[in-house]
Amino acid sequence: MKTHQDIAVFLLRIALAFGFLSAVASRLSLWGPRSSGWKKFIDYTAETNSFLPSSWAFPIAVLSTAAELSIGILLLLDTR
């Protein structure tokens, strides 16, 4: 029974990791014409954080992208 649980956890970690990494790839236009692109993501960040000054949109976008990239990589590297 434990091995089935381990396999399920492993597959869920991979699915979550690819979800995070796919969002980063879209922002960096790695998905080609289907990508959202960096400019659209900064605009979306400014819109969703409208209570902050618009000059904060770029740093928030960079920090959130770095966080998602880090989480995606760490989910793949977890060796428990």
Backbone as a ProteinNet text record, in pm:
[ID]
protein_1_A
[PRIMARY]
MKTHQDIAVFLLRIALAFGFLSAVASRLSLWGPRSSGWKKFIDYTAETNSFLPSSWAFPIAVLSTAAELSIGILLLLDTR
[TERTIARY]
82.3	0	86.1	194.7	281.5	339.9	372	430.5	330.8	203.2	101.7	89.7	98.6	93	216.1	331.9	454.6	447.7	394	380.3	283	172.1	73.5	133.3	208.4	272.4	372.3	448.9	546.7	478.5	370.8	300	233.6	181.1	122.1	227.6	346.6	454.8	495	501.8	536.9	430	303.6	194.4	197.7	216.9	225	345.4	458.4	580	560.2	500.8	480.8	377.2	283.4	189.4	260.1	347.1	423.6	518	589.1	686.9	620	500	427.4	388	347.8	312.4	434.7	548.7	672.5	708.7	695.5	727.4	636.5	510.5	418	457.9	496.9	539.4	663	750.9	875.6	859.8	736	701.3	767	782.8	841.1	738.3	610.4	505.5	466.6	544.7	517.1	399.8	316.2	206.1	99.3	97.7	-1	44.7	165	217.3	149.4	139.9	81.6	182.4	307.5	410.5	432.7	549.7	590	511.4	487.4	416.4	273.6	206.5	70	68.1	171.1	175.7	197.8	282.2	302	172.2	101.6	-27.6	-126.9	-129.8	-219.3	-180.1	-50.7	-2.9	-45.5	-32.6	-75	-225.4	-301.7	-447.5	-490.5	-429.4	-470.7	-418.5	-315.1	-261.5	-287.8	-408.4	-441.5	-437.4	-435.5	-426.9	-284.5	-187.3	-48.2	-15.8	89	131.2	167.3	137.9	164.2	312.4	398.5	542.2	588.2	503.9	538	507.1	439.8	398	517.4	619.5	735.7	807.4	841.6	908.1	822	691.2	603.3	600.4	597.5	597.8	727.2	839.4	967.9	972.2	929.9	932.6	838.8	721.3	628.4	677.5	739.3	794.2	910.7	996.5	1108.6	1058.2	954.5	898	837.6	762.2	702.3	807.9	912	1020.5	1089.2	1114.7	1180.4	1093.8	966	875.8	868.7	858.2	853	977.8	1092.4	1218.7	1231.6	1197.8	1208.5	1113.3	995.9	904.8	963.9	1038	1101.1	1222.1	1289.2	1411.9	1389.1	1268	1239.8	1268.5	1349.3	1392	1340.5	1234.2	1181.7	1135.9
-119.8	0	125.3	122.5	240.2	275.9	178.5	209.6	280.2	243.8	312.7	458.8	483.6	620.7	698.7	635.8	702	737.6	648.4	674.4	789.3	790.4	897.9	1032.7	1037.3	1162.2	1207.8	1115.1	1148.4	1207.3	1144.9	1194	1328.8	1349.7	1479	1588.9	1558.3	1657	1694.3	1596.7	1625.3	1712.5	1680.5	1759.5	1903.7	1921.8	2056.8	2132.4	2064.7	2128.3	2175.6	2091.3	2131.7	2242.3	2249.2	2361.2	2493.1	2494.7	2615.5	2650.1	2550.4	2576.4	2615.6	2564.9	2602.3	2750	2799	2941	3028.8	2988.6	3064.4	3060.3	2944.4	2931.6	3020.4	3031.6	3117	3263.2	3306	3444.9	3477.8	3380.5	3402.5	3370.9	3352.3	3326	3200	3099	2973.1	2881.5	2913.3	2832.9	2885.6	2976.5	3028.6	3125.2	3119.7	3216.3	3199.6	3088.1	3066.5	3126.3	3178.4	3235.6	3367.4	3394.4	3522	3635.5	3607.9	3710.1	3790.4	3847.3	3920.4	4049.6	4122.5	4249.9	4230.1	4129.7	4102.9	4062.1	3989.3	3948.9	4069	4161.9	4282.7	4363.3	4373.6	4443.4	4373.8	4241.4	4165.4	4183.9	4185.6	4207.5	4344.8	4445.5	4580.3	4586.5	4512.9	4513.1	4442.1	4327.2	4252.5	4313.9	4395.6	4465.1	4614.8	4650.1	4790.4	4878.2	4817.7	4895.1	4944.7	4893.8	4936.8	5034.3	5113.7	5200.8	5117	5168.7	5092.6	5066.8	5146.2	5124	4995.4	4938.8	4814.8	4690.6	4705.2	4590.3	4509.5	4575.8	4502.2	4422.9	4483.6	4403.6	4288.1	4309.6	4201.2	4089.5	4125.1	4024.5	3943.4	4010.7	3940.4	3847.3	3897.3	3815.6	3695.7	3715.3	3602.8	3499.6	3546	3452.9	3374.9	3442.1	3373.8	3273.1	3310	3218.1	3094.7	3115.4	3001.6	2912.3	2971.6	2892.6	2810.8	2873.3	2804.2	2690.6	2716.2	2611.8	2495.6	2524.9	2419.3	2332.6	2395.6	2319.5	2239.9	2301.1	2230.7	2112.3	2124.1	2009.5	1892.3	1921.8	1816.2	1756.2	1837.4	1791.7	1726.5	1734	1675.7	1525.7	1477.4	1337.7	1256.2	1300	1222.3	1087.8
0	0	0	71.2	79.8	-57	-138.3	-268.6	-359.9	-350.2	-431.5	-389.5	-261.1	-211.1	-256	-252.1	-297.1	-445	-525.8	-669	-692.7	-618.5	-633.2	-595.6	-486.5	-443.8	-548.6	-601.5	-705.4	-829	-873.6	-992.1	-967.1	-847.3	-814.4	-809.8	-757.4	-756.4	-897.9	-986.6	-1125.9	-1191.1	-1167.7	-1226.3	-1175.7	-1045.9	-991	-1045.8	-1054.1	-1104.3	-1247.7	-1330.8	-1469.6	-1482.3	-1391.4	-1391.1	-1364.5	-1263.6	-1233.6	-1349.3	-1400.3	-1506.3	-1637.6	-1662.1	-1782.7	-1779.8	-1662.9	-1649.9	-1676.6	-1624.9	-1648.5	-1796.3	-1858.4	-2001	-2085.6	-2048.1	-2122.4	-2111.1	-1992.4	-1974.1	-2055.5	-2070.3	-2144.1	-2292.2	-2336.8	-2477.6	-2532.9	-2448.9	-2494	-2558.9	-2548.2	-2609.1	-2747	-2802.2	-2935.1	-2935.9	-3039.3	-3049.9	-2941.3	-2872	-2764.5	-2632.5	-2628.9	-2505.3	-2472.4	-2342.2	-2300.5	-2318.9	-2298.1	-2314.5	-2188.1	-2179.1	-2060.1	-2043.1	-2151	-2143.8	-2093.3	-2145.5	-2100	-1953.6	-1909.8	-1770	-1678.7	-1720.6	-1639.3	-1632.4	-1743.7	-1743.7	-1650.3	-1653.6	-1566.1	-1419.6	-1391.8	-1255.5	-1205.4	-1289	-1250.3	-1225.4	-1306.7	-1291.4	-1163.2	-1134.7	-1016	-886.5	-896.5	-779.4	-791.8	-832.8	-860	-735.1	-618	-494.2	-468.1	-545.1	-534	-646.3	-630.4	-741.1	-864.6	-981	-1104.4	-1126.1	-1063.5	-1078.2	-1009	-926	-856.3	-939.3	-1050.6	-1131.1	-1179.7	-1229.3	-1281.6	-1172.7	-1056.9	-952.8	-901	-889.8	-845.2	-949.1	-1076.7	-1183.2	-1181	-1161	-1155.2	-1034.6	-918.6	-797	-807.3	-861.7	-873	-974.1	-1081.9	-1179.6	-1119.8	-1045.4	-980.1	-876.9	-804	-704.6	-772.4	-879.8	-950.1	-1012.6	-1066.6	-1123.1	-1014.5	-900.7	-789.1	-736	-717.9	-666.7	-764.1	-893.4	-992.9	-992.7	-984.9	-983.3	-854.1	-741.4	-613.4	-604.2	-664.1	-665.9	-744.8	-850	-927.6	-856.8	-775.7	-710.3	-574.3	-522	-391.2	-394.7	-299.4	-303.4	-186	-122.4	-9.1	-49.2
[MASK]
++++++++++++++++++++++++++++++++++++++++++++++++++++++++++++++++++++++++++++++++

